[in-house]
Amino acid sequence: MQPEEIRGAADNGKLTDLKGVGEKTAAVIEQSLAGQVPDYLANLEQEAVEPLATGGEELRAALLGDCHTHSDWSDGGSPPAEMAWTAKELGHEYMVLTDHSPRLKVANGLTADRLRQQLDIIEVINQQLAPFRVLTGIEVDILEDGSLDQDPELLARLDVVVASVHSKLAMPPKAMTRRMLAAIENPHTDILGHCTGRMVKPREGRNPKGRPESEFDAAAVFAACQEHSTAVEINSRPERLDPPRRLLRQAAEAGCVFAIDTDAHAPGQLDWQIIGASRAVECGVTAERVINTWGADELLTWTTS
């Protein structure tokens, strides 16, 4: 399309009639044509110069790996090798690849056969990037009855299993508590992912008003995590920041261990761990209680014990 056609559409208020142009893009075009710096660009530039978080630098430096990441095998944007290379460049010793399980069709969750194929790919990546290691894993859905959305035999083969609720997030508190307890008690579960499921701001155009926390008996859930040596995830995604501070403090007081994870869906998001580290320090979580301050061998000893 020629510049004069774009200007004509702008002058007539018809930009959103053009293919692929939504309201946000139309606003950028209109401000650019008016000789202004688009608000969208100004916001991006402002975010680029501001630190992601303050505090937690020492804990972030102690993290040797990331236990929750996604690739283009499910709903991530980059191949596993690109995610692994970026994690290596950030100074990690390992990364756990945890693409989604089959029930989450909207995220292109992995069937058992696709997950087995991915394990072969990871083996090749590990040969190429050694001594850096990609550990095998999954973010497995906690189904409504508390069971895990993948073959038990396959879950047993994986290095790290993150179990998360992605559906029926508003179910009654008693039912949600039973659901979460069943998953925590499952011997294959290593980490309880983003426990409240909340969204504090929109994510990639979804959840325009965010999403409230799921309700459950936090005391019972964190006591079970402590009893069954299931780590509570400190999810570093800016739109999640899960658990909320009050629950993070409660989990710390309950004696839980933690995993500070990015839940990265793109290489650039692998640097988000400082956000979780800052919240951890603020809420009294010390480095010795964070499982990804451990080396890969120590982590695997813990997940298989």
Contacts in CASP RR format, 6 or more apart in sequence:
PFRMAT RR
TARGET T0000
AUTHOR 0000-0000-0000
METHOD contacts of the structure
MODEL  1
MQPEEIRGAADNGKLTDLKGVGEKTAAVIEQSLAGQVPDYLANLEQEAVE
PLATGGEELRAALLGDCHTHSDWSDGGSPPAEMAWTAKELGHEYMVLTDH
SPRLKVANGLTADRLRQQLDIIEVINQQLAPFRVLTGIEVDILEDGSLDQ
DPELLARLDVVVASVHSKLAMPPKAMTRRMLAAIENPHTDILGHCTGRMV
KPREGRNPKGRPESEFDAAAVFAACQEHSTAVEINSRPERLDPPRRLLRQ
AAEAGCVFAIDTDAHAPGQLDWQIIGASRAVECGVTAERVINTWGADELL
TWTTS
1 18 0 8 1.000
6 15 0 8 1.000
6 18 0 8 1.000
6 29 0 8 1.000
6 33 0 8 1.000
7 33 0 8 1.000
8 14 0 8 1.000
9 15 0 8 1.000
9 17 0 8 1.000
9 18 0 8 1.000
10 26 0 8 1.000
10 29 0 8 1.000
10 30 0 8 1.000
10 33 0 8 1.000
15 21 0 8 1.000
15 22 0 8 1.000
15 25 0 8 1.000
15 26 0 8 1.000
15 29 0 8 1.000
15 30 0 8 1.000
16 22 0 8 1.000
16 23 0 8 1.000
16 26 0 8 1.000
21 29 0 8 1.000
24 40 0 8 1.000
27 38 0 8 1.000
27 39 0 8 1.000
27 40 0 8 1.000
28 38 0 8 1.000
28 40 0 8 1.000
28 41 0 8 1.000
31 37 0 8 1.000
31 38 0 8 1.000
31 39 0 8 1.000
32 38 0 8 1.000
51 274 0 8 1.000
52 238 0 8 1.000
52 271 0 8 1.000
52 272 0 8 1.000
52 274 0 8 1.000
52 275 0 8 1.000
53 274 0 8 1.000
53 275 0 8 1.000
53 276 0 8 1.000
53 277 0 8 1.000
53 278 0 8 1.000
53 279 0 8 1.000
54 278 0 8 1.000
55 274 0 8 1.000
55 277 0 8 1.000
55 278 0 8 1.000
55 281 0 8 1.000
55 282 0 8 1.000
56 274 0 8 1.000
56 277 0 8 1.000
56 278 0 8 1.000
56 280 0 8 1.000
56 281 0 8 1.000
57 274 0 8 1.000
57 277 0 8 1.000
58 281 0 8 1.000
58 287 0 8 1.000
59 260 0 8 1.000
59 277 0 8 1.000
59 280 0 8 1.000
59 281 0 8 1.000
59 285 0 8 1.000
59 287 0 8 1.000
59 290 0 8 1.000
59 293 0 8 1.000
60 273 0 8 1.000
60 274 0 8 1.000
60 277 0 8 1.000
62 287 0 8 1.000
62 290 0 8 1.000
62 293 0 8 1.000
63 92 0 8 1.000
63 260 0 8 1.000
63 273 0 8 1.000
63 277 0 8 1.000
63 290 0 8 1.000
63 292 0 8 1.000
63 293 0 8 1.000
64 92 0 8 1.000
64 93 0 8 1.000
64 94 0 8 1.000
64 292 0 8 1.000
64 293 0 8 1.000
64 294 0 8 1.000
64 295 0 8 1.000
64 296 0 8 1.000
65 87 0 8 1.000
65 92 0 8 1.000
65 93 0 8 1.000
65 94 0 8 1.000
65 95 0 8 1.000
65 96 0 8 1.000
65 292 0 8 1.000
65 295 0 8 1.000
66 87 0 8 1.000
66 92 0 8 1.000
66 95 0 8 1.000
66 96 0 8 1.000
66 261 0 8 1.000
66 262 0 8 1.000
66 264 0 8 1.000
66 270 0 8 1.000
66 273 0 8 1.000
66 292 0 8 1.000
67 96 0 8 1.000
67 98 0 8 1.000
67 160 0 8 1.000
67 162 0 8 1.000
67 191 0 8 1.000
67 231 0 8 1.000
67 233 0 8 1.000
67 259 0 8 1.000
67 261 0 8 1.000
67 291 0 8 1.000
67 292 0 8 1.000
67 299 0 8 1.000
68 96 0 8 1.000
68 98 0 8 1.000
68 139 0 8 1.000
68 162 0 8 1.000
68 191 0 8 1.000
68 193 0 8 1.000
68 233 0 8 1.000
68 235 0 8 1.000
68 259 0 8 1.000
68 261 0 8 1.000
68 262 0 8 1.000
68 263 0 8 1.000
68 264 0 8 1.000
69 83 0 8 1.000
69 87 0 8 1.000
69 95 0 8 1.000
69 96 0 8 1.000
69 97 0 8 1.000
69 98 0 8 1.000
69 261 0 8 1.000
69 262 0 8 1.000
69 263 0 8 1.000
69 264 0 8 1.000
69 270 0 8 1.000
70 76 0 8 1.000
70 77 0 8 1.000
70 83 0 8 1.000
70 97 0 8 1.000
70 98 0 8 1.000
70 99 0 8 1.000
70 100 0 8 1.000
70 139 0 8 1.000
70 263 0 8 1.000
70 264 0 8 1.000
70 265 0 8 1.000
71 77 0 8 1.000
71 78 0 8 1.000
71 79 0 8 1.000
71 80 0 8 1.000
71 83 0 8 1.000
71 97 0 8 1.000
71 99 0 8 1.000
72 78 0 8 1.000
72 79 0 8 1.000
73 80 0 8 1.000
73 99 0 8 1.000
73 108 0 8 1.000
73 110 0 8 1.000
73 114 0 8 1.000
73 118 0 8 1.000
74 99 0 8 1.000
74 100 0 8 1.000
74 104 0 8 1.000
74 107 0 8 1.000
74 108 0 8 1.000
74 109 0 8 1.000
74 110 0 8 1.000
75 100 0 8 1.000
75 106 0 8 1.000
75 107 0 8 1.000
75 108 0 8 1.000
75 109 0 8 1.000
75 265 0 8 1.000
76 99 0 8 1.000
76 265 0 8 1.000
76 266 0 8 1.000
77 265 0 8 1.000
77 266 0 8 1.000
78 266 0 8 1.000
78 267 0 8 1.000
80 97 0 8 1.000
80 118 0 8 1.000
80 121 0 8 1.000
80 122 0 8 1.000
80 125 0 8 1.000
80 134 0 8 1.000
81 121 0 8 1.000
81 125 0 8 1.000
81 128 0 8 1.000
82 267 0 8 1.000
83 95 0 8 1.000
83 97 0 8 1.000
83 264 0 8 1.000
83 267 0 8 1.000
83 270 0 8 1.000
84 95 0 8 1.000
84 97 0 8 1.000
84 125 0 8 1.000
84 129 0 8 1.000
84 132 0 8 1.000
84 134 0 8 1.000
85 129 0 8 1.000
86 267 0 8 1.000
86 268 0 8 1.000
86 270 0 8 1.000
87 94 0 8 1.000
87 95 0 8 1.000
87 132 0 8 1.000
87 270 0 8 1.000
88 95 0 8 1.000
88 129 0 8 1.000
88 132 0 8 1.000
90 270 0 8 1.000
90 271 0 8 1.000
92 132 0 8 1.000
93 131 0 8 1.000
93 132 0 8 1.000
93 133 0 8 1.000
93 295 0 8 1.000
93 296 0 8 1.000
94 132 0 8 1.000
94 133 0 8 1.000
94 134 0 8 1.000
94 135 0 8 1.000
94 295 0 8 1.000
94 296 0 8 1.000
94 299 0 8 1.000
95 132 0 8 1.000
95 133 0 8 1.000
95 134 0 8 1.000
95 135 0 8 1.000
95 270 0 8 1.000
96 134 0 8 1.000
96 135 0 8 1.000
96 136 0 8 1.000
96 137 0 8 1.000
96 159 0 8 1.000
96 160 0 8 1.000
96 162 0 8 1.000
97 118 0 8 1.000
97 122 0 8 1.000
97 134 0 8 1.000
97 135 0 8 1.000
97 136 0 8 1.000
97 137 0 8 1.000
98 137 0 8 1.000
98 138 0 8 1.000
98 139 0 8 1.000
98 160 0 8 1.000
98 162 0 8 1.000
99 109 0 8 1.000
99 110 0 8 1.000
99 115 0 8 1.000
99 118 0 8 1.000
99 138 0 8 1.000
99 139 0 8 1.000
100 107 0 8 1.000
100 108 0 8 1.000
100 109 0 8 1.000
100 110 0 8 1.000
100 138 0 8 1.000
100 139 0 8 1.000
100 141 0 8 1.000
101 109 0 8 1.000
101 110 0 8 1.000
101 138 0 8 1.000
101 139 0 8 1.000
101 140 0 8 1.000
101 141 0 8 1.000
101 148 0 8 1.000
101 149 0 8 1.000
101 150 0 8 1.000
102 109 0 8 1.000
102 110 0 8 1.000
102 111 0 8 1.000
102 112 0 8 1.000
102 149 0 8 1.000
102 150 0 8 1.000
103 109 0 8 1.000
103 141 0 8 1.000
103 143 0 8 1.000
103 149 0 8 1.000
103 166 0 8 1.000
103 167 0 8 1.000
104 141 0 8 1.000
104 149 0 8 1.000
104 166 0 8 1.000
104 167 0 8 1.000
110 118 0 8 1.000
110 138 0 8 1.000
112 150 0 8 1.000
112 151 0 8 1.000
112 154 0 8 1.000
115 138 0 8 1.000
115 150 0 8 1.000
115 154 0 8 1.000
116 154 0 8 1.000
118 136 0 8 1.000
119 136 0 8 1.000
119 157 0 8 1.000
122 134 0 8 1.000
122 136 0 8 1.000
125 134 0 8 1.000
126 132 0 8 1.000
126 133 0 8 1.000
126 134 0 8 1.000
133 296 0 8 1.000
135 159 0 8 1.000
135 160 0 8 1.000
135 296 0 8 1.000
135 299 0 8 1.000
135 300 0 8 1.000
136 157 0 8 1.000
136 158 0 8 1.000
136 159 0 8 1.000
136 160 0 8 1.000
137 158 0 8 1.000
137 159 0 8 1.000
137 160 0 8 1.000
137 161 0 8 1.000
137 162 0 8 1.000
138 150 0 8 1.000
138 155 0 8 1.000
138 158 0 8 1.000
138 161 0 8 1.000
138 162 0 8 1.000
139 162 0 8 1.000
139 163 0 8 1.000
139 164 0 8 1.000
139 193 0 8 1.000
140 148 0 8 1.000
140 149 0 8 1.000
140 150 0 8 1.000
140 155 0 8 1.000
140 161 0 8 1.000
140 162 0 8 1.000
140 163 0 8 1.000
140 164 0 8 1.000
141 148 0 8 1.000
141 149 0 8 1.000
141 163 0 8 1.000
141 164 0 8 1.000
141 165 0 8 1.000
141 166 0 8 1.000
141 167 0 8 1.000
142 148 0 8 1.000
142 149 0 8 1.000
142 163 0 8 1.000
142 164 0 8 1.000
142 165 0 8 1.000
142 166 0 8 1.000
142 179 0 8 1.000
142 180 0 8 1.000
142 182 0 8 1.000
142 183 0 8 1.000
143 149 0 8 1.000
143 179 0 8 1.000
144 167 0 8 1.000
144 168 0 8 1.000
144 171 0 8 1.000
144 179 0 8 1.000
145 179 0 8 1.000
145 182 0 8 1.000
146 178 0 8 1.000
146 179 0 8 1.000
146 180 0 8 1.000
146 182 0 8 1.000
146 183 0 8 1.000
146 186 0 8 1.000
147 182 0 8 1.000
147 183 0 8 1.000
147 186 0 8 1.000
148 155 0 8 1.000
148 161 0 8 1.000
148 163 0 8 1.000
148 183 0 8 1.000
148 186 0 8 1.000
148 188 0 8 1.000
148 189 0 8 1.000
152 188 0 8 1.000
155 161 0 8 1.000
155 188 0 8 1.000
156 188 0 8 1.000
159 299 0 8 1.000
159 300 0 8 1.000
159 303 0 8 1.000
160 190 0 8 1.000
160 191 0 8 1.000
160 299 0 8 1.000
160 303 0 8 1.000
161 188 0 8 1.000
161 189 0 8 1.000
161 190 0 8 1.000
161 191 0 8 1.000
161 303 0 8 1.000
162 190 0 8 1.000
162 191 0 8 1.000
162 192 0 8 1.000
162 193 0 8 1.000
162 233 0 8 1.000
162 259 0 8 1.000
162 261 0 8 1.000
163 183 0 8 1.000
163 184 0 8 1.000
163 186 0 8 1.000
163 189 0 8 1.000
163 191 0 8 1.000
163 192 0 8 1.000
163 193 0 8 1.000
164 192 0 8 1.000
164 193 0 8 1.000
164 194 0 8 1.000
164 197 0 8 1.000
165 176 0 8 1.000
165 179 0 8 1.000
165 180 0 8 1.000
165 195 0 8 1.000
165 197 0 8 1.000
165 214 0 8 1.000
169 197 0 8 1.000
169 211 0 8 1.000
169 214 0 8 1.000
170 212 0 8 1.000
170 214 0 8 1.000
171 179 0 8 1.000
171 214 0 8 1.000
172 215 0 8 1.000
173 215 0 8 1.000
173 216 0 8 1.000
173 217 0 8 1.000
174 217 0 8 1.000
176 214 0 8 1.000
176 215 0 8 1.000
176 216 0 8 1.000
177 216 0 8 1.000
177 217 0 8 1.000
177 220 0 8 1.000
177 221 0 8 1.000
180 192 0 8 1.000
180 195 0 8 1.000
180 216 0 8 1.000
180 221 0 8 1.000
180 224 0 8 1.000
181 220 0 8 1.000
181 221 0 8 1.000
181 224 0 8 1.000
183 189 0 8 1.000
183 192 0 8 1.000
184 192 0 8 1.000
184 221 0 8 1.000
184 224 0 8 1.000
184 225 0 8 1.000
184 228 0 8 1.000
184 230 0 8 1.000
185 224 0 8 1.000
185 228 0 8 1.000
189 228 0 8 1.000
189 230 0 8 1.000
190 230 0 8 1.000
190 231 0 8 1.000
190 302 0 8 1.000
190 303 0 8 1.000
191 230 0 8 1.000
191 231 0 8 1.000
191 232 0 8 1.000
191 233 0 8 1.000
191 259 0 8 1.000
191 261 0 8 1.000
191 291 0 8 1.000
192 221 0 8 1.000
192 225 0 8 1.000
192 230 0 8 1.000
192 231 0 8 1.000
192 232 0 8 1.000
192 233 0 8 1.000
193 232 0 8 1.000
193 233 0 8 1.000
193 235 0 8 1.000
193 242 0 8 1.000
193 261 0 8 1.000
194 233 0 8 1.000
194 235 0 8 1.000
194 237 0 8 1.000
194 240 0 8 1.000
194 242 0 8 1.000
194 263 0 8 1.000
195 214 0 8 1.000
195 221 0 8 1.000
195 232 0 8 1.000
195 233 0 8 1.000
195 242 0 8 1.000
195 243 0 8 1.000
195 247 0 8 1.000
196 213 0 8 1.000
196 214 0 8 1.000
196 242 0 8 1.000
196 243 0 8 1.000
196 244 0 8 1.000
196 247 0 8 1.000
197 211 0 8 1.000
197 213 0 8 1.000
197 214 0 8 1.000
197 240 0 8 1.000
197 242 0 8 1.000
198 210 0 8 1.000
198 211 0 8 1.000
198 212 0 8 1.000
198 213 0 8 1.000
198 214 0 8 1.000
198 240 0 8 1.000
198 241 0 8 1.000
198 242 0 8 1.000
198 244 0 8 1.000
199 207 0 8 1.000
199 210 0 8 1.000
199 211 0 8 1.000
199 239 0 8 1.000
199 240 0 8 1.000
200 210 0 8 1.000
200 239 0 8 1.000
200 240 0 8 1.000
200 241 0 8 1.000
201 210 0 8 1.000
201 238 0 8 1.000
201 239 0 8 1.000
202 208 0 8 1.000
202 209 0 8 1.000
202 210 0 8 1.000
202 239 0 8 1.000
203 210 0 8 1.000
203 237 0 8 1.000
203 239 0 8 1.000
207 239 0 8 1.000
210 239 0 8 1.000
213 244 0 8 1.000
218 247 0 8 1.000
218 250 0 8 1.000
218 251 0 8 1.000
219 250 0 8 1.000
219 254 0 8 1.000
222 232 0 8 1.000
222 250 0 8 1.000
222 251 0 8 1.000
222 254 0 8 1.000
222 255 0 8 1.000
222 256 0 8 1.000
223 254 0 8 1.000
224 230 0 8 1.000
225 231 0 8 1.000
225 232 0 8 1.000
225 251 0 8 1.000
225 254 0 8 1.000
225 256 0 8 1.000
226 254 0 8 1.000
226 255 0 8 1.000
226 256 0 8 1.000
229 257 0 8 1.000
229 302 0 8 1.000
229 305 0 8 1.000
231 256 0 8 1.000
231 257 0 8 1.000
231 258 0 8 1.000
231 259 0 8 1.000
231 291 0 8 1.000
232 243 0 8 1.000
232 248 0 8 1.000
232 251 0 8 1.000
232 256 0 8 1.000
232 257 0 8 1.000
232 258 0 8 1.000
232 259 0 8 1.000
233 242 0 8 1.000
233 258 0 8 1.000
233 259 0 8 1.000
233 261 0 8 1.000
234 242 0 8 1.000
234 243 0 8 1.000
234 248 0 8 1.000
234 258 0 8 1.000
234 259 0 8 1.000
234 260 0 8 1.000
234 261 0 8 1.000
234 276 0 8 1.000
234 279 0 8 1.000
234 280 0 8 1.000
234 285 0 8 1.000
235 241 0 8 1.000
235 242 0 8 1.000
235 243 0 8 1.000
235 261 0 8 1.000
235 263 0 8 1.000
235 276 0 8 1.000
236 260 0 8 1.000
236 261 0 8 1.000
236 262 0 8 1.000
236 263 0 8 1.000
236 272 0 8 1.000
236 273 0 8 1.000
236 274 0 8 1.000
236 275 0 8 1.000
236 276 0 8 1.000
236 277 0 8 1.000
237 262 0 8 1.000
237 263 0 8 1.000
237 269 0 8 1.000
237 272 0 8 1.000
237 275 0 8 1.000
238 272 0 8 1.000
238 275 0 8 1.000
240 263 0 8 1.000
241 275 0 8 1.000
241 276 0 8 1.000
241 279 0 8 1.000
243 251 0 8 1.000
245 279 0 8 1.000
245 282 0 8 1.000
245 283 0 8 1.000
248 279 0 8 1.000
248 280 0 8 1.000
248 283 0 8 1.000
248 285 0 8 1.000
249 283 0 8 1.000
249 284 0 8 1.000
251 258 0 8 1.000
252 258 0 8 1.000
252 283 0 8 1.000
252 284 0 8 1.000
252 285 0 8 1.000
252 289 0 8 1.000
255 289 0 8 1.000
256 289 0 8 1.000
257 289 0 8 1.000
257 290 0 8 1.000
257 291 0 8 1.000
258 280 0 8 1.000
258 285 0 8 1.000
258 289 0 8 1.000
258 290 0 8 1.000
258 291 0 8 1.000
259 290 0 8 1.000
259 291 0 8 1.000
259 292 0 8 1.000
260 273 0 8 1.000
260 276 0 8 1.000
260 277 0 8 1.000
260 280 0 8 1.000
260 290 0 8 1.000
260 292 0 8 1.000
261 273 0 8 1.000
261 292 0 8 1.000
262 269 0 8 1.000
262 270 0 8 1.000
262 271 0 8 1.000
262 272 0 8 1.000
262 273 0 8 1.000
263 269 0 8 1.000
264 270 0 8 1.000
264 272 0 8 1.000
280 290 0 8 1.000
287 293 0 8 1.000
291 299 0 8 1.000
291 302 0 8 1.000
292 299 0 8 1.000
294 302 0 8 1.000
END
